[in-house]
Amino acid sequence: DRAATLQLERVEPDLTTAEAKELRVTEVVSTFTQEFPDAAYRVTNIGVASEKINGTVLRPGETFSLNGIVGERTPENGFVVGYVIPGGRLVEDYGGAVSTITTAMWHTAFFAGMTRIEQRAHSYWIDRYVAGLEATVSWGTLDLKFRNDTPYGVYITSSVTDSSVTTTIWSTEYWDIEAEFGPRENYRSPSTVYD
């Protein structure tokens, strides 16, 4: 036996139906699934980042910034402590494993023909990632940025399971991207690090 009085308000959308149709988003242009080892912190942090990325729209000429969309990795922003790699060392900090979705997002953006603005690999290679197409981020120092230089809009979706994250770029195909991977070179033996 409760009642509530509600005041209705008209709110203009960020993107109207007419504007969305003008973007000509018609098909999946690129999608990628990155698997990861099961760990509660990974599922949580990748899930938080995925939820924030899911539904992102890039108009022609706009730039995607993972840090700008996901925000600082703090408990207030939904992130938990996991392992990160500053300076080549594994240490505990908030937001560990966000680089997994960063890698998936860069892989997807690369094959969609997005223009690379900022992208860096980890300080050492992690064998579950495709060499040459991995990416990492760090709040305040490293970001993943790419620009939509096509005449079409881009709509990004993202979803997570307990062992993988899938990112997809929807648009209208403009580029035909292929990548060729050469042989590995400059093999070096690891050194011993005392810490």
C-alpha positions in Angstrom: 0.0 0.0 0.0 2.6 2.5 -1.1 2.3 5.3 -3.6 5.0 7.4 -5.3 4.6 10.7 -7.1 6.7 10.9 -10.2 7.6 13.9 -12.3 8.1 13.1 -16.0 10.6 15.0 -18.0 11.3 15.0 -21.7 15.0 14.1 -22.4 16.6 14.5 -25.8 18.6 11.5 -26.9 22.3 11.7 -27.5 21.7 10.0 -30.9 18.3 10.3 -32.6 16.9 7.6 -34.9 17.4 9.9 -37.9 21.0 10.5 -36.9 21.6 6.8 -36.4 20.2 6.0 -39.8 22.6 8.5 -41.4 25.6 6.7 -39.9 24.8 3.7 -42.1 25.7 1.0 -39.7 24.6 -2.1 -41.5 26.9 -5.1 -40.8 29.6 -6.7 -38.7 32.9 -5.4 -40.0 35.2 -7.0 -37.5 34.9 -9.2 -34.4 37.5 -10.9 -32.2 37.3 -13.2 -29.2 40.2 -13.1 -26.7 40.4 -16.0 -24.3 41.9 -15.7 -20.8 42.7 -18.0 -17.9 39.8 -18.1 -15.3 40.4 -15.8 -12.3 37.7 -14.0 -10.4 39.5 -10.6 -10.7 39.8 -11.1 -14.5 36.1 -11.8 -14.9 35.2 -8.8 -12.8 37.6 -6.2 -14.3 37.1 -7.3 -17.9 33.3 -7.4 -17.3 33.3 -3.8 -15.9 35.3 -2.6 -18.9 33.2 -4.5 -21.3 30.0 -3.0 -19.9 31.4 0.5 -20.3 32.6 -0.1 -23.9 29.4 -1.9 -25.0 27.2 0.4 -27.0 29.9 3.0 -27.9 29.2 5.0 -31.1 31.9 6.6 -33.1 30.8 9.1 -35.8 33.1 9.6 -38.8 36.3 11.4 -37.6 35.7 10.6 -33.9 38.4 8.9 -31.7 37.9 6.0 -29.4 39.9 6.3 -26.1 39.7 3.2 -23.9 40.8 5.2 -20.8 38.2 7.9 -21.7 35.4 5.3 -21.9 36.4 2.9 -19.1 37.7 5.5 -16.7 40.2 5.1 -13.9 40.5 1.7 -12.4 39.3 2.3 -8.9 37.0 0.5 -6.5 34.5 3.3 -6.9 34.5 2.6 -10.7 33.8 -1.1 -10.0 37.3 -2.5 -10.4 39.0 -5.0 -8.1 42.7 -5.8 -7.3 44.4 -8.0 -9.8 47.8 -8.3 -11.4 49.2 -5.5 -13.6 52.7 -5.2 -15.3 54.4 -1.9 -14.7 58.0 -1.9 -15.7 58.0 -5.5 -16.6 57.0 -6.8 -13.1 53.8 -8.4 -12.0 52.3 -6.4 -9.1 48.9 -6.1 -7.6 46.7 -3.1 -8.4 43.2 -2.2 -9.3 42.1 -3.1 -12.8 44.4 -6.0 -13.5 43.4 -7.8 -16.7 41.9 -4.8 -18.5 44.6 -5.3 -21.1 42.8 -8.4 -22.2 39.8 -6.4 -23.4 42.2 -3.8 -24.7 43.9 -6.4 -26.8 40.5 -7.7 -28.1 39.5 -4.1 -28.9 42.7 -3.3 -30.8 42.5 -6.5 -32.7 38.9 -5.7 -33.7 39.7 -2.1 -34.6 42.8 -3.1 -36.6 40.8 -5.4 -38.9 38.0 -2.8 -39.2 40.5 -0.4 -40.6 40.4 2.1 -37.8 43.4 4.5 -37.7 45.9 3.8 -35.0 46.4 6.9 -32.7 47.9 5.2 -29.6 48.6 1.6 -29.0 51.4 -0.2 -27.1 52.2 -3.8 -26.4 53.0 -5.1 -23.0 56.6 -4.9 -21.8 56.9 -8.6 -22.4 54.9 -10.9 -24.7 52.1 -13.0 -23.2 51.6 -16.1 -25.3 47.8 -16.1 -25.3 47.9 -12.8 -27.3 48.5 -12.6 -31.1 52.0 -11.2 -31.4 51.8 -7.8 -33.1 48.1 -7.3 -32.3 48.2 -7.0 -28.5 47.7 -3.9 -26.5 47.8 -2.7 -23.0 46.7 0.4 -21.0 47.6 2.2 -17.8 45.7 5.0 -16.3 47.5 8.3 -16.9 50.4 6.9 -19.0 49.1 4.5 -21.7 45.9 4.5 -23.7 44.4 2.7 -26.6 43.2 5.2 -29.1 42.0 4.8 -32.7 40.0 7.1 -35.0 37.1 6.2 -37.3 38.4 7.6 -40.6 35.6 6.0 -42.7 32.5 7.9 -44.0 30.3 5.6 -41.8 29.5 5.4 -38.2 30.8 2.7 -36.0 28.9 0.9 -33.3 30.9 -1.2 -30.8 29.6 -4.2 -28.8 31.3 -6.2 -26.2 30.4 -9.3 -24.2 32.2 -11.5 -21.6 32.2 -15.0 -20.4 34.2 -16.6 -17.5 37.0 -17.3 -20.0 36.7 -14.9 -23.0 35.8 -11.4 -24.1 34.4 -10.7 -27.6 34.4 -7.2 -29.1 32.7 -6.4 -32.4 32.6 -3.4 -34.7 29.5 -2.8 -36.7 29.5 -0.4 -39.6 29.6 -0.6 -43.4 32.7 -2.2 -44.8 35.1 0.4 -46.2 38.5 -1.2 -46.0 39.6 -4.8 -46.8 42.3 -5.5 -44.2 44.6 -8.5 -44.2 47.6 -9.1 -42.0 50.6 -11.2 -42.7 52.8 -12.5 -39.9 56.4 -13.1 -40.7 58.8 -15.5 -38.9 60.0 -14.6 -35.4 63.4 -13.0 -35.3 66.0 -11.8 -32.8 65.5 -14.6 -30.3 67.1 -13.7 -26.9 67.5 -15.8 -23.8 65.9 -14.4 -20.7 68.1 -13.0 -18.1 67.8 -13.5 -14.3 66.3 -10.5 -12.5 66.8 -10.2 -8.7 64.1 -8.2 -6.9 
